Amino acid sequence: MTRSGRLKIHRLRMKGLKPPFLVLGTHHAFMDFFVTPLALFPFRANYVSELEGFENYGEWLYRQAGCLGTRKFICDVALVRNIKKVTDRGDILVLYPEARYANVGTSSNLPESVGKLAKYLDVPLVTIHMRGNYLQSPIWNLHKQRGARLDATITQQFTREEVRGASVAEINERIRLALTYDEYAWQYENQFSIRYPKRAEGLEYVLYQCPHCGAEFCMQTKNADLHCRNCGAHWHMTELGRLTCTDIGNCSATPDFDHIPDWYEWERTQVANEVADQSYSLDMAVHIEALPNANHFIDLGTGRLTHNLHGFQLTFTEYGCKQETTMTFSSASMFSVHTEYNYRGKGQCITLSTDDNTYFIYPLGNGFNVTKIQFATEYLHQIWIANKNAPLTSNA
């Protein structure tokens, strides 16, 4: 799996290190699960995995591979206990704290609880910084794209004694620095080409807003090109992962981005502005599937999803019930949301989880973009943090 990318592994401060220890890795693509075991060889490890993986590949196989099941973006006390059991018995625990693949090849914010977990486990802390995994197979275009190089650096960030002597804030800051990445910047710096002719297809899911005219959900891609249906602006994605504007359409004096993550972060600021002036909202019909266990999905039919300052509200009829119910997922409880761009060929979806169930939510109309929903979820949580855990109000 890794041979075509000519994987190189660099080891820093790893000499003499033996289990148990905690491993935190960057999370780019499915290739992460092939690179990580090679970086840890000859030791085996246990991996934290979302329950959907158990259903997709089979629970027996996942258990044999040493996976611990969980649901994304919930407070899972049972998982913490299981992680503690792994390290207490002298094994390695691998966790991908970003909890999802990279949208545009850049790192996501990490929860503050990562540093607390490291202190609680009281074992050495190791990071794996992977490169090229995203470029080889972006989440919005899963076709394996030859030309991407694979590289990984595994580093012992803290010995056990250093973990004990460091504060949670110090641990979190070092982890943040160790797991920060920009895949397109790394590609351009190393000047390697990806010649896959359809390399831009799917990019409209993350670059959903035109920076020229401001229209949302009007971007389209074909082969290596991206254009706006509303104003006619046109971009070409080069073999080095840069965007070249070839036509500004019917706009003038407009911003332009040759670096894909810059466009992505500009969209984030647009959503933050909508939240700040209270114009952000989502209210639409959706199709819902539930995953209560590792065996199979349950079709729950149609429901309604709203998203506002207070969080998500999902109205639907639960399996085994006759009357509709509304579940609330507060902004305080969710520092982000899990997103999919074409989940098993069914299109865009987000997932909302409780301790006992995960709901896969698909749109039944226009105006649903998972990247925008993710931006809003993260910013609303930041507002909650800034208000010192006070409940959100319309003035937030």
C-alpha positions in Angstrom: 0.0 0.0 0.0 2.8 2.4 0.8 5.4 1.4 -1.8 4.1 3.6 -4.6 4.6 6.7 -2.3 8.2 5.6 -1.4 7.4 6.0 2.3 10.2 7.4 4.4 10.1 7.1 8.2 12.2 9.3 10.5 12.6 8.5 14.2 13.4 11.1 16.8 14.1 10.3 20.5 12.7 6.8 19.9 15.9 4.8 20.7 15.3 2.5 23.6 11.6 3.4 24.0 9.4 0.4 24.8 5.7 0.1 25.6 3.6 1.3 27.2 3.2 4.7 25.6 0.5 6.9 24.0 0.7 7.8 20.3 -1.0 10.8 18.8 -1.1 11.0 15.0 -2.1 13.4 12.3 -5.2 12.3 10.4 -5.1 12.7 6.6 -6.7 9.7 5.0 -7.2 5.9 5.2 -3.5 5.6 4.4 -2.8 6.6 8.0 -3.7 3.1 9.1 -1.0 1.6 6.9 1.7 4.1 7.8 1.2 4.1 11.5 1.9 0.3 12.0 5.1 0.6 10.0 6.3 3.5 12.1 5.6 1.5 15.3 7.2 -1.7 14.0 8.1 -4.1 15.7 5.5 -3.2 18.3 1.8 -3.8 17.9 -0.8 -1.3 19.1 -4.4 -0.7 20.0 -6.3 1.9 17.9 -9.3 4.0 18.8 -11.8 3.7 15.9 -15.3 5.0 15.2 -18.0 2.3 15.4 -18.8 2.8 11.7 -15.5 1.1 10.9 -16.5 -2.0 12.8 -19.8 -2.2 10.8 -18.0 -1.6 7.5 -15.2 -4.0 7.8 -16.5 -6.5 10.4 -16.3 -6.4 14.2 -14.3 -9.6 14.4 -11.6 -8.2 12.2 -11.5 -4.9 14.0 -11.2 -6.5 17.4 -8.4 -8.8 16.1 -6.6 -5.7 14.9 -6.8 -4.2 18.4 -9.4 -1.5 17.8 -11.4 0.2 20.6 -14.8 1.4 19.5 -16.3 4.8 20.1 -18.6 7.4 18.6 -17.3 10.8 17.4 -17.6 14.0 19.3 -19.1 12.7 22.5 -17.9 12.4 26.1 -17.0 8.7 26.2 -16.0 7.7 29.7 -16.0 4.0 28.9 -13.4 4.7 26.2 -11.1 6.4 28.6 -11.3 3.5 30.9 -10.5 1.1 28.1 -7.6 3.3 27.0 -6.3 3.2 30.6 -6.5 -0.6 30.6 -4.4 -0.8 27.4 -1.5 1.2 28.9 -1.8 -0.4 32.3 -1.2 -3.8 30.8 1.9 -2.5 29.0 0.6 -1.9 25.5 0.6 1.0 23.0 -2.5 3.1 22.4 -2.9 5.0 19.1 -5.3 8.0 18.9 -6.0 10.4 16.0 -7.2 13.4 18.0 -8.4 15.4 15.0 -11.1 12.7 14.8 -11.6 13.1 11.0 -9.7 13.2 7.8 -8.2 16.6 6.7 -10.6 18.6 4.5 -7.9 20.6 2.6 -4.8 19.0 3.9 -4.4 21.2 7.0 -4.6 20.4 10.7 -7.8 20.8 12.8 -8.1 22.2 16.3 -7.5 19.6 19.0 -9.6 19.3 22.1 -8.1 20.4 25.4 -8.8 17.0 26.8 -5.9 15.5 24.9 -3.4 16.9 27.4 -5.5 15.7 30.3 -5.5 12.2 28.9 -1.8 12.2 28.6 -1.4 13.2 32.3 -4.0 10.6 33.3 -2.3 7.7 31.5 1.1 8.6 33.0 3.1 7.1 30.1 5.5 8.5 27.5 3.9 10.5 24.8 4.7 10.0 21.1 3.5 11.8 18.0 3.5 10.7 14.4 3.5 13.5 11.8 2.5 12.1 8.5 2.9 13.8 5.1 1.5 12.9 1.7 -1.4 10.7 2.8 -3.9 13.4 2.1 -2.4 14.4 -1.2 -2.6 10.7 -2.4 -6.3 10.5 -1.6 -8.2 13.6 -0.5 -11.4 13.0 1.4 -13.3 14.8 -1.4 -11.7 12.7 -4.2 -10.8 9.2 -3.0 -9.2 8.1 -6.2 -5.6 7.2 -5.4 -3.4 9.9 -7.1 0.0 8.7 -8.0 2.9 11.1 -7.6 2.3 11.9 -4.0 5.3 11.1 -1.8 4.7 9.6 1.7 6.8 10.7 4.7 6.4 10.2 8.4 8.2 11.5 11.5 7.7 9.6 14.8 8.9 11.5 17.8 8.9 10.9 21.6 7.7 14.3 22.7 7.6 13.5 26.4 9.2 10.8 28.5 7.1 9.6 31.5 9.0 11.9 33.8 8.5 14.9 31.4 4.8 14.2 31.3 4.7 14.3 35.1 6.6 17.6 35.2 4.6 19.4 32.4 1.3 21.1 32.8 -1.7 20.2 30.7 -1.4 23.5 28.8 2.3 22.8 28.0 1.5 19.3 26.8 -1.3 20.6 24.6 0.9 23.3 23.1 3.7 20.9 22.2 1.1 18.4 20.7 -0.4 21.2 18.7 2.9 22.2 17.2 3.9 18.6 16.5 0.7 17.8 14.7 0.3 21.0 12.7 0.6 20.5 8.9 -0.2 21.9 5.5 -0.1 19.3 2.8 -0.2 21.7 -0.2 2.5 23.9 1.2 4.7 20.8 1.7 4.0 19.6 -1.8 4.9 23.0 -3.3 8.0 23.3 -1.2 9.2 19.8 -2.4 8.0 20.5 -6.0 6.5 17.1 -6.8 3.8 16.8 -9.3 0.4 15.0 -9.2 -0.7 14.5 -12.8 -4.0 12.8 -12.2 -6.2 14.5 -14.8 -9.3 14.7 -12.5 -7.4 16.0 -9.5 -9.8 18.9 -8.8 -13.1 16.9 -9.0 -14.9 17.1 -5.7 -13.1 20.3 -4.6 -16.4 22.2 -4.7 -17.4 20.4 -1.5 -14.8 22.3 0.5 -14.4 25.4 -1.7 -18.2 25.9 -1.8 -18.3 29.8 -1.9 -17.0 31.9 -4.7 -14.6 34.6 -3.5 -15.4 36.7 -6.5 -19.1 37.1 -6.3 -19.7 35.6 -2.9 -22.3 33.1 -4.1 -22.6 29.8 -2.1 -23.0 26.3 -3.5 -22.5 27.4 -7.1 -19.0 26.0 -7.5 -18.5 23.1 -10.0 -15.5 21.0 -11.0 -14.4 19.1 -14.0 -11.0 17.4 -14.4 -8.5 19.9 -13.1 -10.7 23.0 -13.3 -13.1 24.8 -10.9 -15.6 27.4 -11.9 -18.5 29.4 -10.5 -21.9 29.0 -12.2 -23.1 32.3 -10.8 -20.4 34.7 -12.1 -18.4 32.6 -14.5 -15.1 32.8 -12.6 -12.7 30.0 -13.4 -9.6 28.4 -11.8 -7.2 25.7 -12.8 -5.5 23.4 -10.3 -1.9 22.9 -11.3 0.1 19.7 -10.9 1.8 21.3 -7.9 -1.5 21.8 -6.1 -1.9 25.5 -6.7 -4.9 27.4 -8.1 -4.5 29.7 -11.0 -7.4 32.1 -11.8 -7.9 32.0 -15.6 -11.1 34.1 -15.7 -12.5 36.5 -13.1 -16.0 36.2 -14.7 -18.2 39.3 -14.4 -16.6 40.5 -11.3 -13.8 43.0 -10.7 -11.4 43.9 -7.9 -12.0 40.6 -6.2 -9.9 38.5 -3.8 -8.1 35.5 -5.2 -6.4 32.5 -3.7 -3.6 30.3 -5.2 -3.2 28.4 -2.0 -6.3 26.1 -1.4 -6.2 26.4 2.4 -6.3 30.2 2.2 -9.7 30.0 0.3 -10.9 27.5 2.9 -10.0 29.7 5.8 -11.6 32.7 4.1 -14.9 30.7 4.0 -14.5 30.1 7.7 -14.4 33.8 8.4 -17.5 34.3 6.3 -19.4 31.8 8.5 -18.1 33.4 11.6 -19.4 36.8 10.3 -22.8 35.1 9.7 -22.9 33.8 13.3 -21.8 37.1 14.7 -24.6 39.0 13.0 -27.1 36.2 13.7 -27.9 35.5 10.1 -26.6 31.9 10.2 -29.2 29.2 10.4 -30.0 25.8 8.9 -33.5 24.3 8.8 -34.2 21.6 6.3 -35.7 18.2 5.6 -33.2 15.3 5.9 -33.0 11.5 5.6 -31.7 9.7 8.7 -30.0 6.4 9.2 -29.1 5.1 12.7 -26.1 3.0 13.7 -26.8 1.7 17.2 -24.3 -1.1 17.1 -21.6 -2.6 14.9 -24.0 -4.8 13.0 -26.1 -2.7 10.6 -27.8 0.6 9.9 -31.5 1.3 10.6 -33.4 3.5 8.1 -35.4 6.0 10.1 -36.9 7.8 7.1 -37.3 11.6 6.9 -36.9 14.1 9.7 -35.9 17.7 10.2 -32.5 19.2 11.1 -32.0 22.7 12.4 -28.8 24.4 13.5 -28.5 27.7 15.3 -26.8 29.4 18.2 -28.0 26.8 20.6 -26.7 23.8 18.5 -28.4 21.1 16.5 -32.0 20.0 16.9 -33.0 16.7 15.1 -36.7 15.9 14.9 -37.6 12.4 13.7 -39.3 9.1 14.7 -37.0 6.8 16.6 -37.1 3.1 15.6 -39.6 1.3 17.8 -41.5 4.5 18.5 -44.7 5.9 17.0 -44.3 9.6 17.9 -41.8 12.1 16.8 -39.1 13.2 19.2 -36.6 16.1 19.1 -33.0 15.6 20.2 -30.8 18.5 21.0 -27.0 18.5 20.6 -25.8 21.7 22.3 -23.0 23.9 21.0 -21.4 23.5 24.4 -21.0 19.8 23.9 -19.6 19.7 20.4 -16.3 21.3 19.5 -16.8 20.0 15.9 -19.0 17.7 13.9 -18.1 14.7 11.8 -18.6 15.3 8.1 -18.7 13.1 4.9 -18.6 14.3 1.3 -19.9 11.2 -0.4 -20.6 8.6 2.3 -20.8 5.2 0.6 -22.0 6.8 -2.6 -25.0 8.5 -0.8 -23.7 12.1 -0.9 -22.9 14.6 1.8 -23.8 13.8 5.4 -23.0 14.8 9.0 -23.3 12.5 12.0 -24.7 13.3 15.4 -24.0 10.9 18.2 -25.3 10.0 21.7 -23.7 7.4 24.0 -25.9 4.7 22.4 -26.5 5.7 18.8 -25.0 7.6 15.8 -27.3 9.3 13.3 -26.2 9.7 9.7 -28.0 12.7 8.3 -28.4 13.4 4.6 -30.0 16.5 3.0 -33.3 16.4 1.1 -32.9 19.8 -0.4 -30.4 22.6 -1.4 -28.4 24.7 0.9 -26.7 21.9 2.8 -22.9 21.9 2.8 -21.1 19.9 5.4 -18.0 22.2 5.4 -20.1 25.2 6.2 -21.9 23.3 9.0 -18.5 22.2 10.4 -17.3 25.8 10.4 -20.4 27.0 12.2 -20.3 24.2 14.8 -16.6 25.0 15.7 -17.3 28.7 15.9 -20.4 28.3 18.1 -18.4 26.2 20.5 -15.7 28.8 20.6 -18.3 31.4 21.5 -19.4 29.1 24.3 -15.8 28.8 25.6 -15.4 32.6 25.4 -18.5 33.1 27.4 -16.9 31.0 30.2 -19.4 28.2 29.8 -22.4 30.4 30.1 -25.5 29.3 28.1 -25.7 30.8 24.7 -28.3 33.5 24.1 -29.4 35.4 21.1 -26.8 38.1 22.1 -23.9 35.6 22.0 
